[in-house]
Amino acid sequence: MDKRILLLTISVFIILVQSVRANPQEPSVRVLTNVWAPYINPEQEPLGRAAKVLETIAAYAQKDIKWRYIPYRDAALLLEKQKAELSYPYFYTEERAEKFHLSKPIFYLTSRLYFNRHFVSSEQADNQYSSLKIAKVAGYSYGEKIDKIVENAKQYETEEDALIALLNNEVQILPMTEGVMNNLLDTRYADQKQLIMPVKNVNDESSLHIMASKNDVGEQLIADFDKAISMRQNGEDIKLQPLQNLKQKVDLATLVTSEGFPAILGESENQLGNIDYFTIPIGTKVIVLEWSQKILTPSSSDRIYKNMMDTSKVVVLNGPHVGKELRVKNMHIQLEP
């Protein structure tokens, strides 16, 4: 009986060993990254778009991704000191290509310059952006074209810090990847989304890559991932600005009817210099961009009819005219508490 048990044990052991040999565990590789929603989501949340793409490529390379979250500037320094394996995602720049091994392009994104039309006019932003105060995130690239524009910009720790600075009018121009800006505005600053506008004719569509230390290990890892990509497709410490708190308040309002004026009209000057009138639904949300002088300055009498008939400039936040800048009679503007 003991002999039979021994033989059975040996047989089971042999089967297990053969099974392990037939199905070897995929080697794991640690990838440094950081939150860059919606492409890299925070830890404990579902994978972002870029993370999903890399995990798919890793499956072709027969590797298991182990994510570690760390600021991108620190990730690059660790790669440079050869104390890490890979980091992702990074825009291509000539400087990075000289210092690191970069994979083949994995995907492309468009970055733009943005301004806050509460404080800066479209004409000023489009034609004089280089003379305005510019922000950027430390250690980030926005594509080589925009990098040259923002080379001497004021630096912030995170994209949200930099966006808050733009909303506070501490800076007037901010570069950001389109998807990241839209995600931040939609999820954190929806009430002020219509204030943030892209500068016309300034954008950079660039490729994003995996980055590895410039040594034999890094070279081999990039070669493995490049092969997988093809198969699938057949610093120095930087002085940062302190953490930002949103200080700049906006005048959020609801448009209402007034006695004798059952309809709300918005005025806009057309290209011929004439006034176009838009009918605005009751209850439409707006942000007041520019109060009329009748509101801002004292009157010489208590007759307020002209004050109420004067117009202030607003940007529409919802409804059929969302995004439009219109002039609306003061009597229709009811500030939100």
C-alpha positions as CSV (number, residue, x, y, z in Angstrom):
1,M,0.0,0.0,0.0
2,D,2.8,2.4,0.9
3,K,4.5,1.5,-2.3
4,R,1.4,2.4,-4.3
5,I,1.1,5.8,-2.6
6,L,4.7,6.5,-3.3
7,L,4.4,5.7,-7.0
8,L,1.2,7.8,-7.2
9,T,3.0,10.8,-5.5
10,I,5.9,10.5,-7.9
11,S,3.5,10.4,-10.9
12,V,1.6,13.5,-9.8
13,F,4.9,15.4,-9.2
14,I,6.1,14.5,-12.7
15,I,2.8,15.7,-14.2
16,L,3.1,19.0,-12.3
17,V,6.7,19.6,-13.4
18,Q,5.8,18.9,-17.1
19,S,2.8,21.2,-16.8
20,V,5.0,24.0,-15.5
21,R,7.5,23.5,-18.3
22,A,4.8,23.5,-20.9
23,N,3.3,26.7,-19.5
24,P,6.2,28.8,-18.2
25,Q,5.1,32.0,-16.3
26,E,5.5,35.1,-18.4
27,P,8.4,37.3,-17.2
28,S,7.3,40.4,-15.5
29,V,8.6,43.9,-16.3
30,R,8.1,47.0,-14.2
31,V,6.9,50.0,-16.0
32,L,7.0,53.5,-14.3
33,T,4.0,55.7,-15.1
34,N,1.8,58.4,-13.5
35,V,-1.7,59.6,-13.7
36,W,-2.5,61.1,-17.1
37,A,-6.2,60.5,-17.4
38,P,-7.9,59.4,-19.5
39,Y,-4.8,57.6,-20.9
40,I,-3.3,56.5,-17.6
41,N,-5.9,56.4,-14.8
42,P,-5.2,56.5,-11.1
43,E,-4.3,53.3,-9.2
44,Q,-7.2,51.1,-8.2
45,E,-9.3,52.4,-11.1
46,P,-9.8,50.7,-14.5
47,L,-6.9,50.9,-16.8
48,G,-6.7,54.0,-19.0
49,R,-6.6,53.9,-22.8
50,A,-2.8,54.0,-23.1
51,A,-2.3,51.5,-20.3
52,K,-4.7,49.1,-22.1
53,V,-2.7,49.4,-25.3
54,L,0.6,48.7,-23.6
55,E,-0.8,45.6,-21.8
56,T,-2.1,44.3,-25.2
57,I,1.3,44.8,-26.7
58,A,2.9,43.1,-23.7
59,A,0.8,40.1,-24.3
60,Y,2.3,39.8,-27.8
61,A,5.8,40.1,-26.2
62,Q,4.8,37.5,-23.6
63,K,5.5,39.8,-20.7
64,D,3.5,40.7,-17.6
65,I,3.3,44.4,-16.9
66,K,3.8,45.6,-13.3
67,W,2.8,49.2,-12.9
68,R,4.5,51.6,-10.5
69,Y,3.2,55.2,-10.2
70,I,5.9,57.9,-9.9
71,P,6.2,61.5,-11.3
72,Y,7.3,61.4,-14.9
73,R,10.4,63.6,-14.3
74,D,11.5,61.2,-11.6
75,A,10.9,58.2,-13.8
76,A,13.1,59.7,-16.5
77,L,15.8,60.4,-13.9
78,L,15.7,56.8,-12.7
79,L,16.0,55.5,-16.3
80,E,18.9,57.9,-16.8
81,K,20.6,56.5,-13.7
82,Q,19.8,53.0,-14.9
83,K,17.8,52.2,-11.7
84,A,14.6,51.3,-13.6
85,E,13.6,49.3,-16.6
86,L,10.9,51.1,-18.5
87,S,8.6,54.2,-18.3
88,Y,5.6,55.0,-20.4
89,P,4.1,57.0,-22.2
90,Y,6.5,59.7,-23.6
91,F,6.3,62.0,-26.5
92,Y,9.3,61.7,-28.9
93,T,11.9,64.4,-28.7
94,E,15.5,64.4,-30.1
95,E,16.8,64.9,-26.6
96,R,15.1,61.8,-25.3
97,A,16.2,59.8,-28.3
98,E,19.8,60.6,-27.4
99,K,19.5,59.8,-23.7
100,F,17.2,56.7,-23.8
101,H,16.1,53.8,-25.9
102,L,12.6,54.6,-27.4
103,S,10.2,52.1,-28.8
104,K,8.4,52.4,-32.1
105,P,5.4,54.8,-32.0
106,I,2.5,53.3,-30.1
107,F,-0.1,56.0,-30.7
108,Y,-0.4,59.7,-31.6
109,L,-2.0,62.5,-29.7
110,T,-2.6,66.2,-30.4
111,S,-1.4,68.9,-27.9
112,R,-2.6,72.5,-28.0
113,L,-2.1,75.9,-26.3
114,Y,-5.1,77.0,-24.2
115,F,-6.2,80.3,-22.8
116,N,-8.9,81.5,-20.4
117,R,-11.3,83.8,-22.3
118,H,-12.5,85.3,-19.1
119,F,-9.2,87.3,-19.0
120,V,-7.6,87.1,-22.5
121,S,-9.4,87.9,-25.8
122,S,-9.2,85.4,-28.7
123,E,-7.4,88.0,-30.8
124,Q,-4.7,88.5,-28.1
125,A,-4.3,84.7,-27.5
126,D,-4.1,83.9,-31.2
127,N,-1.7,86.7,-32.2
128,Q,0.3,87.4,-29.0
129,Y,0.5,84.1,-27.1
130,S,4.3,84.2,-27.0
131,S,4.2,87.5,-25.0
132,L,1.8,86.2,-22.4
133,K,2.7,84.4,-19.2
134,I,2.9,80.7,-20.0
135,A,2.7,77.6,-17.7
136,K,3.8,74.0,-18.2
137,V,4.2,70.8,-16.1
138,A,7.7,70.0,-15.0
139,G,9.3,67.2,-16.9
140,Y,6.6,67.1,-19.6
141,S,6.9,67.3,-23.3
142,Y,4.0,68.4,-25.6
143,G,5.7,67.6,-28.9
144,E,8.8,69.4,-30.1
145,K,6.8,72.3,-31.8
146,I,5.1,73.3,-28.6
147,D,8.1,72.6,-26.4
148,K,10.0,75.4,-28.2
149,I,7.2,77.8,-27.4
150,V,7.0,76.9,-23.7
151,E,10.7,76.4,-23.1
152,N,10.9,79.2,-20.4
153,A,7.4,78.7,-19.0
154,K,6.5,78.8,-15.3
155,Q,6.6,75.2,-14.1
156,Y,4.0,73.3,-12.0
157,E,3.9,69.9,-10.3
158,T,0.8,68.6,-12.1
159,E,-1.5,69.4,-14.9
160,E,-4.4,70.2,-12.5
161,D,-2.1,72.7,-10.7
162,A,-1.3,74.4,-14.0
163,L,-5.0,74.5,-15.0
164,I,-5.9,76.1,-11.7
165,A,-3.3,78.7,-12.3
166,L,-4.9,79.4,-15.7
167,L,-8.3,79.7,-14.1
168,N,-6.9,82.0,-11.5
169,N,-5.2,84.2,-14.2
170,E,-1.8,83.5,-12.7
171,V,-0.8,82.4,-16.2
172,Q,-2.5,83.2,-19.5
173,I,-1.3,80.3,-21.7
174,L,-1.2,76.6,-20.9
175,P,-0.1,73.7,-23.2
176,M,-2.0,70.4,-22.8
177,T,-2.9,67.3,-24.7
178,E,-6.5,67.6,-26.0
179,G,-7.8,64.5,-24.3
180,V,-6.2,65.3,-21.0
181,M,-7.6,68.9,-21.0
182,N,-11.1,67.7,-21.9
183,N,-11.0,65.1,-19.2
184,L,-9.9,67.6,-16.5
185,L,-12.6,70.1,-17.5
186,D,-15.4,67.4,-17.7
187,T,-14.6,65.7,-14.4
188,R,-13.3,68.6,-12.2
189,Y,-14.2,72.0,-13.7
190,A,-17.4,71.5,-15.7
191,D,-18.8,74.9,-14.7
192,Q,-15.8,76.6,-16.3
193,K,-15.3,74.4,-19.3
194,Q,-16.6,77.0,-21.7
195,L,-14.0,79.5,-20.5
196,I,-11.0,77.4,-21.7
197,M,-10.3,77.8,-25.4
198,P,-7.5,76.6,-27.8
199,V,-5.2,79.0,-29.5
200,K,-5.9,78.9,-33.2
201,N,-3.3,77.3,-35.6
202,V,-1.0,76.1,-32.8
203,N,-1.1,72.4,-32.3
204,D,1.3,69.4,-32.4
205,E,0.4,65.9,-33.3
206,S,3.2,63.7,-31.9
207,S,3.9,60.0,-31.3
208,L,4.1,58.4,-27.9
209,H,6.6,55.7,-26.9
210,I,7.9,53.4,-24.3
211,M,11.2,54.6,-22.9
212,A,14.1,52.5,-21.5
213,S,17.5,53.0,-19.9
214,K,20.3,53.3,-22.4
215,N,22.0,50.0,-21.6
216,D,21.9,46.4,-22.9
217,V,18.9,45.4,-20.8
218,G,16.9,48.5,-22.0
219,E,17.9,47.8,-25.6
220,Q,16.7,44.2,-25.4
221,L,13.4,45.2,-23.8
222,I,12.7,47.8,-26.4
223,A,13.6,45.2,-29.1
224,D,11.1,42.8,-27.6
225,F,8.4,45.4,-27.5
226,D,9.2,46.7,-31.0
227,K,8.7,43.2,-32.3
228,A,5.4,42.9,-30.5
229,I,4.3,46.3,-31.8
230,S,5.1,45.1,-35.4
231,M,3.2,41.8,-34.8
232,R,0.1,43.7,-33.5
233,Q,0.1,46.1,-36.4
234,N,0.7,43.5,-39.4
235,G,17.0,65.8,-14.8
236,E,17.9,67.5,-12.5
237,D,15.6,68.5,-9.6
238,I,13.3,71.3,-10.7
239,K,12.1,74.1,-8.5
240,L,8.3,73.8,-8.7
241,Q,5.5,76.2,-8.0
242,P,3.6,75.4,-4.7
243,L,0.4,73.4,-4.8
244,Q,-2.4,75.4,-6.2
245,N,-5.8,76.1,-4.7
246,L,-8.6,77.6,-6.9
247,K,-9.0,81.2,-5.9
248,Q,-10.5,82.9,-8.9
249,K,-14.2,82.8,-8.7
250,V,-16.5,83.2,-11.8
251,D,-19.9,84.8,-11.9
252,L,-22.1,81.9,-12.7
253,A,-25.7,82.9,-13.5
254,T,-29.0,81.7,-14.7
255,L,-30.9,83.6,-17.4
256,V,-34.5,84.5,-16.4
257,T,-37.3,86.5,-17.9
258,S,-38.3,89.9,-16.6
259,E,-41.6,91.8,-16.4
260,G,-42.5,93.0,-19.8
261,F,-39.8,90.9,-21.4
262,P,-41.1,87.3,-21.6
263,A,-38.3,86.3,-24.0
264,I,-34.5,86.4,-23.5
265,L,-32.5,87.7,-26.4
266,G,-28.7,87.4,-26.9
267,E,-26.9,89.8,-29.2
268,S,-23.8,89.1,-31.3
269,E,-22.1,91.2,-33.9
270,N,-21.7,89.4,-37.3
271,Q,-19.0,89.8,-39.8
272,L,-20.8,92.6,-41.5
273,G,-20.9,94.6,-38.3
274,N,-24.7,94.1,-37.9
275,I,-26.3,92.6,-34.8
276,D,-27.7,89.1,-34.8
277,Y,-30.3,88.2,-32.2
278,F,-30.5,84.7,-30.6
279,T,-33.5,83.5,-28.6
280,I,-32.2,81.9,-25.4
281,P,-34.3,79.4,-23.4
282,I,-35.3,80.3,-19.9
283,G,-33.0,78.8,-17.3
284,T,-29.9,78.7,-19.5
285,K,-26.7,78.8,-17.5
286,V,-24.0,81.3,-18.3
287,I,-20.8,82.8,-17.0
288,V,-20.5,86.5,-17.1
289,L,-17.4,87.4,-18.9
290,E,-17.7,91.2,-18.8
291,W,-20.2,93.3,-16.8
292,S,-21.6,96.4,-18.3
293,Q,-20.4,99.8,-17.1
294,K,-23.9,100.5,-15.9
295,I,-23.4,97.7,-13.4
296,L,-19.8,98.4,-12.5
297,T,-20.0,102.2,-11.9
298,P,-22.4,104.2,-9.7
299,S,-25.4,106.1,-11.2
300,S,-26.1,109.7,-10.7
301,S,-29.8,108.9,-10.0
302,D,-32.0,106.1,-8.7
303,R,-33.6,105.6,-12.1
304,I,-32.4,102.1,-13.0
305,Y,-34.2,101.4,-16.3
306,K,-31.1,102.1,-18.4
307,N,-29.0,100.0,-16.1
308,M,-31.3,97.0,-16.5
309,M,-31.5,97.5,-20.3
310,D,-27.8,97.7,-20.7
311,T,-26.0,94.5,-21.8
312,S,-23.2,92.4,-20.3
313,K,-21.2,89.8,-22.1
314,V,-21.7,86.1,-21.2
315,V,-20.6,82.7,-22.4
316,V,-23.4,80.1,-22.6
317,L,-22.8,76.9,-20.7
318,N,-25.7,74.7,-21.9
319,G,-28.6,74.6,-24.3
320,P,-28.7,75.2,-28.1
321,H,-26.3,78.1,-28.0
322,V,-23.6,76.5,-25.7
323,G,-20.2,78.0,-26.2
324,K,-21.4,81.2,-27.8
325,E,-20.4,84.6,-26.4
326,L,-23.4,86.9,-26.4
327,R,-24.5,90.2,-24.9
328,V,-27.6,89.9,-22.7
329,K,-29.6,92.5,-20.9
330,N,-28.7,92.9,-17.2
331,M,-32.4,92.3,-16.2
332,H,-32.1,88.7,-17.4
333,I,-29.0,87.8,-15.4
334,Q,-29.6,86.1,-12.0
335,L,-26.4,85.2,-10.2
336,E,-26.1,81.8,-8.6
337,P,-25.4,81.8,-4.9
